Amino acid sequence: MKLAVDPYMLRKTPLLELPALVAELGYQHIELSPREDFIPFFVHPRADRATIAAFRKELAGAGVEIASVLPLYKWSGPDEDERQAAVRYWRRAIQIAVDLGCEVMNSEFNGRPEQAAASEAQFWRSMEELLPVFEQEGVRLVLEPHPDDFMEDGRGAVDLIRGIDNELVSFLYCAPHTFHQGGDLADVIRYAGPLLTQLHIADSFDHTGSSGLRYIVNPPGSTARVHQHLDVGQGEVDWDLFFATLAEVGFDGIATVCVFAWEERARESLRSNRKKVLEYLGRHAVSSA
């Protein structure tokens, strides 16, 4: 298993200084999430060949690898112009991943939950255009259900990925989304089985507790989705069950620490979460690199 870090809390660190900082924090792998000077949220990538080459040099010098590249685009949105633009952005992002020597990309389903059928139709249209590119480049795609996407449920996401029926496409289980994708993390992990190739590790509270009033969002009836990406142990994810189930299914993919809540102490947070994850892995006999 590769233990990676999402450096979103470090996004103000200059790109070429990021690999050395990640190594200093104890990580050897990065899940490269959106940042304004490289692959921003929802718009065309900014990285050019010179930047990519310089970044690769710094990665090699620090002994750090890009485990996966995470772009976020509106590729399932009901607006067709936005969808077509997202496909163009995806094509460039795939090329950047290849140029970085990275063979894995992960992303969200996107789309709108109140227009789930229309969004899914757009998703399939985008997949028809992009799957040949992933196949040509030999890049794997790992998908996660996200709160406020057209697909939010864990088992439903696994079924959809099975429907794609392509060995390059697999499932990402995001622990801080546990309570938005059915609440039974062991069931979803077991249901995914060998389709589970990537994890996001951060903690969250169960918004369904206290008769649904754990969080109160105004105005009443709001469809806002609330969750956190807290340090491991600060929320209500059952971490012993999580890691025990990973050991049970023989998970051997990418596990990314993706805590976002503590930018004022980002370095301390990322160091301490790495330590906690390694402790759980050791307790449940899951090997890591």
Residue, then its C-alpha position, 0 to 999 in steps of 0.5 A: m500500500k502507498l501512503a500518500v498525502d494530499p497537499y491542499m493545505l500546503r497549496k501556498t507553498p511554491l510548487l518547486e518547494l513542495p516535494a522537499l516539504v512533503a519529504e520533510l513531513g515523512y511522505q514519499h507519495i503525493e496525491l496532487s490535488p488542484r492548485e491554481d498554478f498547475i491544475p486549478f479547480f474546474v478550468h483548463p490546466r496552467a502547467d506548461r512543459a517547462t514547469i512540469a519538467a522542473f517539478r519532476k526534477e524536484l520530485a526526483g531530488a526529494g525522493v517523492e513520487i506522484a501517486s495520483v493526480l486529482p482533477l475536478y471538472k464539471w464533466s457530468g454537469p447538465d450544461e452541455d457547453e460546460r461538459q464539452a469544456a470539461v472533456r477538453y480540460w480532462r484531455r490536457a490533465i491526462q497528458i500532464a499526468v503522463d508527463l509526470g510519470c503518473e499512471v493513476m488519476n482520481s476524481e469525483f462523479n460531479g453532476r447534480p443530485e437533483q438532476a441525477a438521471a440527466s447528469e448520469a447521461q452526461f457522465w456516460r457521454s464524457m466517459e465515451e470520449l475519455l475512456p479511449v484516451f485513458e486506454q491509449e495512455g495506460v492511465r487508471l481512473v479511480l472514482e469516488p461518490h461525493p456529497d452533492d454529486f449525482m452519485e453520493d451513495g457508496r454501493g451505488a457508485v460501486d455498481l456504476i463503476r461495475g457498469i463501466d466494465n473497464e479494468l482501468v476504472s475503479f473505486l475510491y472510498c473516502a472515509p470523511h464521506t462515510f456518513h453521506q454514502g450509507g454510513d456502513l463503511a465495512d459494507v461498502i468496502r466489502y461490496a467494492g472488493p477488488l474494485l477498491t484501489q484508493l482511499h481518502i483518510a480524514d475524520s468526520f462527524d455523523h450528521t445523521g445522529s441525534s435524529g438528523l439534528r447533529y448539524i442544524v442548517n438554516p433555512p430549514g429544508s436546506t439541501a446543503r451537504v455538511h462534512q469535515h476532513l478532520d484529523v484522524g480521531q477527531g470525528e466519528v469514523d470507526w478507524d479500527l473497523f476501517f483498517a480491519t476491513l481493509a486487512e480483510v479484503g487485502f487492500d493494496g492500493i493508494a491511501t491518501v491523508c486528505v485532512f483540510a481542516w487545520e491550515e493554521r497547523a498544516r505541517e503538524s496535522l499532516r505529520s501526526n496523521r501519518k503517524k496515526v495511520l501507520e499505527y492503525l496499519g501496524r495494529h491491523a497488519v496492513s503493510s505500507a510503503 
